[in-house]
Amino acid sequence: ENGLAFSINKSAFNNGTADFLLSSANLQALAEGKLVVDVAVTDMAGNTASIERDITYDRTVAKPEISGLISFDDVINASDASSVQILGKADIGNIVSIQVFDGRKNSVVPRDSVSGNPLILTAQNDGTFSANVDVRTLQDGPLELRVTQKDPYGNVSEPIIRPLTLDTVIPSFTVNDILISGSTGLQGQI
């Protein structure tokens, strides 16, 4: 089978143990999944011993999913801006990171409602996640929602990206004359 072989000489041992590190470049040549680590030693007299361990090699994680539209139509208005709900799915137990960027590359993340610190979000037992983000400090116009997940091995997914729009400008209007005349009701211009 395809594999990697290493030799460690006696000088590498410290009190009967030796550590070795496989470089990222060496590991990239191996396929993900189950790997067998087979360690064999030979002493000066030619006696040999070996041990085998199965390990899982995992270097990737899939993109999470964003569920449904954000704020019903992916347009965030003034009344929604303080608490925009983001729902999605990720691998159970993975850490989910959510960021929203504006056109100037300013960003916001979900925050803990008590401490104000960035929220550490974990995918639940059914794989779902949910968080609210305050986007009021971002510039009106196009926004970019980015969601990633990190697995227990430290692998971070590529981001799932959703374009959004922030429109917090409240429309203005004026009421001109309102005339009340007889039984015909109200008349005027708006």
Disulfide bonds with the S-S distance in Angstrom:
none
